[in-house]
Amino acid sequence: MHLNNVNTAALGLLSAFAAPAAAFWRLPCKTPIVVERADPVISPGKPSGHVHTIMGGNGFGFTMDYASTQASTCSSCTVIGDKSNYWVPSLYYHAQNGSFISVDQSGGATVYYEQRATYPGKTLQAFPEGFRMVAGNPELRNYTATETQEAVLYACLNYNGPATPQTNGFPTVNCPDGLRSQVYFPSCWDGVNLDSADHKSHMAYPVDGFDHGTCPDSHPQPLISLFYEIIWNTPDFANDWYGSGQPFVWSMGDPTGYGFHGDFVNGWDVNLLQKAVTQCTSNSGKVEDCSVFKLTPDSQAGGCKIGSQVDEQTVGVLTQLPGCNPVTTGPGQATSGDTCTAPTSLSPATSFFKDLTSSKHWYYVGCGSDGIGSRTLTGPSQSSANMTVEICVDFCSSQGYSIAGTEYVNQCYCGNSIPSSAAPVAGLVGACTDLCAGDNTEYCGGYGAISLYEKCGSTCQNAGVGSPASSAAAAPASSSGSSSSVAVVAPAASSSSVVAVTSVNKQAAASTTAAAAPVSTSSAATTSASSAPSNVALPAGWKAYGCYSDNLNPRSLDFNGWWGEPITSSGCADFCHTQGYSIAGTENSGQCFCGNELSQSTVQAPSACNMPCDGDASQICGGKATLSVFSANQLSTRRARRAHKHRRGAAHHLEVVS
């Protein structure tokens, strides 16, 4: 395995590539829109050879062009005007018994746009309409020091030291804080072709190095440089390594890591991207520092999804890799998957709602938000271990109500109006992705999210969610203009986060901790620190700030600080401190959250934080929808701009963002 001697814990991305300082911004792509065997660049019109994790606009399809991207009604990436698609292979754990288990991403992806390439007499350009390209080679199984392989790197993350060198193949050590895969695309264009037969020849890397420098004469036009970074939750399998090697494999059967690759289809508003290339010259990396951009809220980007069109399982526990890809160790290049029973044709895209327009004369309104203190639907409710959409609709109809909502797998709520503050966002699947308790082909809301159906009147058309090509126009929902603001919060039932472990499977149960509605804060209030309880040991300089409400979507503290042991307030504060965060909060006896800002949160009565910690009953770990808060900085409750950080960056002045 080739090593790249870089201290990944101490250096940021720019120094990791040893490139000169230059302007760049990081584009957050919050979540995949779909995970399936799709690749319209390499395998247009049919299932691709292996599974990809796909981010970007919901105009993505098995055959697509620039017009397809522009049909997107949402994107999982946050810059408005970027409807591009970005994808990489999916990662699996290869168990000792031969099965494969999908590895979750930590979020979606971070896409870096960097101003690196140059050529005499040429200015840096945006990607043109119709442009696409591929970086990496999925068939590689050994290291030959080509530019293609130099542009693929792995970082074994360990935020609590010691650092390990970056590698061009999979690291052979357990990575405490996850595995980061990275691929850098060529940035020198021939100036003519938007694509090429191998999807690479129209592009080249600079002559000085894959990530910076002068373009070759054959490809004289420098384009904005593109770089993907994805973090995988490999610590979920930290105790399941076996033998002398590492246990992870890419979806094309690559256990070496040398075959990692990325695809890009341009969907930018080209004028907008060119304006950013010209005007956004900050080297902070913050997309917010580029004034030409407007951003989609993270919660909306995270709710952008499309249905799968390949009828096969791609996540969970699998007997073989989708597409029947054999695991090949090399050193020769891999061959395509064996002939097998894997689907070779496309099916209609899976739907995120149940079509009841004909059978029951009800239509799908969309995915709304719900709260405990102020329910979206205030009529009768019920829960059932056999809950389905039909059962809920029948129940609400029998009670004389015109709106029904399913939530959190097994819950049903009824009403006659939807508060505007809780209404679905048009075109978004949202967080309504939990399968119904009584039918795993139907969706019954989610965590603080409610799947809403309404009795047909003059309108009987399902809301358009998912792919714009397959969705109908959204139907209008009844609303109550006088309703108070409703926070996106969890159902009343709650439990601690649980991890069930077997030799072939791992499932992290979704926390069902409730969250409180955000309350407006005053413009100049300041909260003083209190003395920490004598049995809560805190890092030097940290103080206890009492009890605060927790918001759900987004969380008031945005990093889940679970470290694999029973939670205590002192342990949580120490963990967050070692990760570079300035705030820690414990909640619901068994949850720990970290952050550098406390958003959409207000001080609560001390009695609202009343739950003993799972790891030490003498300590208090918040309550239902409340956080026991500890911080290294002064806690201010004035309205303020968010303090953005670069990775686990240095602590910022702590401000509550309302």
URLIN-V316650 format. One record per residue. N is the residue number from 0. PHI is phi in whole degrees, -180 to 180 (* if undefined). PSI is psi as a letter, one per 20 degrees, with the letter a starting at -180 (NA if undefined). Layout:
n->{N N}
phi->{PHI PHI}
psi->{PSI PSI}
This chain:
n->{0 1 2 3 4 5 6 7 8 9 10 11 12 13 14 15 16 17 18 19 20 21 22 23 24 25 26 27 28 29 30 31 32 33 34 35 36 37 38 39 40 41 42 43 44 45 46 47 48 49 50 51 52 53 54 55 56 57 58 59 60 61 62 63 64 65 66 67 68 69 70 71 72 73 74 75 76 77 78 79 80 81 82 83 84 85 86 87 88 89 90 91 92 93 94 95 96 97 98 99 100 101 102 103 104 105 106 107 108 109 110 111 112 113 114 115 116 117 118 119 120 121 122 123 124 125 126 127 128 129 130 131 132 133 134 135 136 137 138 139 140 141 142 143 144 145 146 147 148 149 150 151 152 153 154 155 156 157 158 159 160 161 162 163 164 165 166 167 168 169 170 171 172 173 174 175 176 177 178 179 180 181 182 183 184 185 186 187 188 189 190 191 192 193 194 195 196 197 198 199 200 201 202 203 204 205 206 207 208 209 210 211 212 213 214 215 216 217 218 219 220 221 222 223 224 225 226 227 228 229 230 231 232 233 234 235 236 237 238 239 240 241 242 243 244 245 246 247 248 249 250 251 252 253 254 255 256 257 258 259 260 261 262 263 264 265 266 267 268 269 270 271 272 273 274 275 276 277 278 279 280 281 282 283 284 285 286 287 288 289 290 291 292 293 294 295 296 297 298 299 300 301 302 303 304 305 306 307 308 309 310 311 312 313 314 315 316 317 318 319 320 321 322 323 324 325 326 327 328 329 330 331 332 333 334 335 336 337 338 339 340 341 342 343 344 345 346 347 348 349 350 351 352 353 354 355 356 357 358 359 360 361 362 363 364 365 366 367 368 369 370 371 372 373 374 375 376 377 378 379 380 381 382 383 384 385 386 387 388 389 390 391 392 393 394 395 396 397 398 399 400 401 402 403 404 405 406 407 408 409 410 411 412 413 414 415 416 417 418 419 420 421 422 423 424 425 426 427 428 429 430 431 432 433 434 435 436 437 438 439 440 441 442 443 444 445 446 447 448 449 450 451 452 453 454 455 456 457 458 459 460 461 462 463 464 465 466 467 468 469 470 471 472 473 474 475 476 477 478 479 480 481 482 483 484 485 486 487 488 489 490 491 492 493 494 495 496 497 498 499 500 501 502 503 504 505 506 507 508 509 510 511 512 513 514 515 516 517 518 519 520 521 522 523 524 525 526 527 528 529 530 531 532 533 534 535 536 537 538 539 540 541 542 543 544 545 546 547 548 549 550 551 552 553 554 555 556 557 558 559 560 561 562 563 564 565 566 567 568 569 570 571 572 573 574 575 576 577 578 579 580 581 582 583 584 585 586 587 588 589 590 591 592 593 594 595 596 597 598 599 600 601 602 603 604 605 606 607 608 609 610 611 612 613 614 615 616 617 618 619 620 621 622 623 624 625 626 627 628 629 630 631 632 633 634 635 636 637 638 639 640 641 642 643 644 645 646 647 648 649 650 651 652 653 654 655 656 657}
phi->{* -79 -106 -117 -76 -131 -78 -73 -82 -98 -111 -80 -61 -63 -70 -62 -97 54 -101 -66 -63 -156 -67 -163 -140 -103 -97 -80 -111 -72 -164 -66 -84 -166 -124 -165 -82 -133 -161 -68 -83 -86 -130 -65 81 -155 -60 -81 -70 -147 -77 -122 -99 -116 -116 114 -74 -83 -80 -56 -156 -74 -131 -153 -137 -61 -62 -62 -64 -74 -79 -57 -102 -159 -145 -80 -99 -94 -85 -69 110 -106 -113 -68 -124 -130 -149 -141 -66 -91 -105 -133 -91 -95 -73 -64 -85 97 -79 -124 -126 -64 -104 -73 -82 -92 80 -105 -153 -113 -109 -94 -112 -126 -100 -117 -78 -140 -161 -55 82 -114 -103 -68 -118 -78 -65 -78 -59 85 -75 -153 -164 -129 -126 92 -138 -66 -92 -69 -136 -148 -104 -126 62 -83 -60 -58 -80 -62 -80 -107 -139 -126 -120 -88 -81 -147 -75 -120 53 -77 -76 -124 -66 -70 -133 -92 -121 -55 -62 -102 -123 -68 -100 -58 -117 112 -108 -104 -99 -140 -141 -107 -89 -64 -124 -115 -105 -75 80 -126 -93 -80 -157 -148 -58 -96 65 -133 -65 -76 -126 -150 -83 -60 -72 -84 159 -67 -115 -172 116 -87 -74 -72 -62 -71 -136 -82 -98 -75 -112 -56 -82 -123 -146 -104 -139 -131 -104 -110 -82 -66 -61 -59 -117 -60 -97 -119 -75 -150 67 -100 -109 -95 -102 -100 -146 -75 -62 -91 83 -100 -94 -93 90 -70 -91 -61 -157 -144 -122 -142 -121 -71 -133 -69 -67 -62 -63 -65 -64 -65 -63 -67 -59 -79 -101 -91 -110 -73 -104 -74 84 -81 -64 -66 -79 -92 -68 -80 -93 -114 -113 -80 -57 -55 -64 -75 -62 -68 -94 -86 -145 -132 -79 -79 -116 -109 -81 -159 -83 -122 -126 92 -97 -123 -80 -152 -68 -55 87 59 -76 -75 -79 -124 -94 86 -79 -72 -67 -75 -109 -69 -62 -70 -67 -156 -90 -62 -57 -115 -129 -99 -112 -58 -61 -62 -104 -97 -147 -98 -80 -114 -63 -91 -73 -129 62 -122 -126 -83 -88 139 -99 -99 -99 -142 -136 -81 -70 -143 -64 -66 -113 -104 -84 -61 -145 -156 -130 -155 -70 -114 -62 -136 -63 -63 -62 -67 -62 -63 -62 -65 -63 -67 -90 86 -107 -104 -129 -127 -140 -102 -153 50 80 -133 -110 -135 -130 -125 -172 -122 -154 -117 -57 -60 -70 -111 -67 -61 -89 -55 87 -98 -67 71 -95 -85 -128 -85 -74 -65 -61 -99 -161 -79 -103 -116 -110 -123 66 -173 -79 72 -131 -127 -81 -105 -127 -132 -65 -66 -127 -71 -113 -147 -132 -64 -62 -87 -130 89 -63 -64 -72 -115 -105 -84 -66 -71 -87 -69 -106 -66 -146 -118 -68 -94 -67 -80 -62 -117 -81 -80 -134 -83 -64 -64 -64 -144 -157 -74 -64 -125 -117 -96 -122 -130 -70 -124 -153 -139 -137 -87 -68 -65 -64 -112 -61 -74 -133 -89 -69 -69 -120 -60 -104 -73 -84 -148 -81 -133 -100 -88 -74 -110 -70 -69 -51 -60 -92 -106 -81 -118 -59 -56 88 -86 -138 -89 -116 94 -108 -131 -70 -116 -91 -96 -133 -88 -61 -63 -118 -95 -119 -76 -96 -63 -124 93 -128 -54 -75 -132 -67 -67 -66 -65 -61 -66 -61 -62 -62 -69 -87 91 -94 -105 -134 -130 -145 -108 -152 56 74 -135 -127 -129 -129 -126 -179 -114 -151 -110 -102 50 -143 -136 -66 -119 -61 -54 -68 -75 -104 -137 -106 -62 -69 -60 -89 -163 -66 -83 -103 -99 -121 62 -158 -77 72 -133 -114 -82 -105 -133 -153 -89 -127 -67 -96 -110 -106 -85 -66 -152 -71 -68 -97 -83 -125 -99 56 -91 -70 -64 -65 -113 -58 -83 -135 -82 -100 -94}
psi->{p p q o n p n i h h q a g g h h j k q q p r q r q p o p o h q q h q o r m p n i g h m p j r p r h r q q o p r b q j i q r h p q a h h g h i i p i r q i q i p p i o k r p p q r q q q q p o q h j i r p p q p q q n b e q p p p o q n g q r p p j q q p q r p r p i q q r q q r o i i q j r p j k r h g h h i p q q p o p n i k r q q q q q q i r p q j q p o h j r p o q p p p q q j p q i j g p i r r h j j h h i q q q q h i r h j r a p q q h h m i o p r p q p p q p p p q l h i h k h j k q r a i a q j q p r i j k o j h i i j q r q q p o p j q o h h g h h h g h g h n j q k h i p h h i o i i q q q p q g h g g i j o r q q q j o m q p i r b p q h r p p j k p q p p i a i r q q r r q q p a j q p i r q r q p q q j r p o j h g h i k q q p h a o r q q q g h n q g p j b q r r q p i k p r g g g g g g g h g h j k q i p q p q q l g j q p q q a i q o p h i j q q p p i p h b j m j p q q h i o j i q p m b b o j q p o p q q p q d h p l p q q o q b p h h j q r q q q q q q r o i j q r p p q o r r r h q q r q p q o p p r i i q p p o p p p k p q q q q q p q q r i k q p p q q r p q q h j o p q q p i q q p j b p q q p q g n r q h p j p o k p j j q p p q h h h g g g g h g h i j q i q q p q q k h k q p q q r j q o q l q q q r q h i i n j p q q h i o i i q p m b a o j q p o p q q i r p o p k q p r q q o q q o c l a q q r p p p p o NA}
